[in-house]
Amino acid sequence: MDTQSEEFKNLIRALNFSNKTEYEQHCANQASFQELMPVLRQLDEEESEIFLHLLRNKKRAAGDAQRRSNNLIDESCSDELKK
C-alpha cells in the first residue's frame, strides 16, 4: 500500500477521528467504573466472588473466540489446502 497516497492519508484521518486513543478509552472506563462502584460496594463476599468469576470467564471466552478465529484464518490460508 502506498503510504504517501492521499487515499491512505484520508483513511488514517478517518480512523483517527472515529477511534478513541488508549488514554481516552481509559478515561471512559474510569467514568463507567465510578458509576458501578456504589453497586459493587453493596455486594457481600459470595456475590463478590460470583462477580469476579463472571469477569474472568468473560475475558477467557473472548480470548478463546479470538484464538479460534485466528486458527481458522491460519488453517484457511495454509499450504495444505492448496495440495
Secondary structure as the mmCIF struct_conf table of DSSP 4:
data_model
#
loop_
_struct_conf.conf_type_id
_struct_conf.id
_struct_conf.beg_label_comp_id
_struct_conf.beg_label_asym_id
_struct_conf.beg_label_seq_id
_struct_conf.end_label_comp_id
_struct_conf.end_label_asym_id
_struct_conf.end_label_seq_id
TURN_TY1_P TURN_TY1_P1 THR A 3 GLN A 4
BEND BEND1 SER A 5 SER A 5
HELX_RH_AL_P HELX_RH_AL_P1 GLU A 6 SER A 18
BEND BEND2 ASN A 19 ASN A 19
HELX_RH_AL_P HELX_RH_AL_P2 GLU A 22 ARG A 41
TURN_TY1_P TURN_TY1_P2 GLN A 42 GLN A 42
HELX_RH_AL_P HELX_RH_AL_P3 GLU A 45 SER A 76
TURN_TY1_P TURN_TY1_P3 CYS A 77 CYS A 77
BEND BEND3 SER A 78 SER A 78
HELX_RH_3T_P HELX_RH_3T_P1 ASP A 79 LYS A 82
#
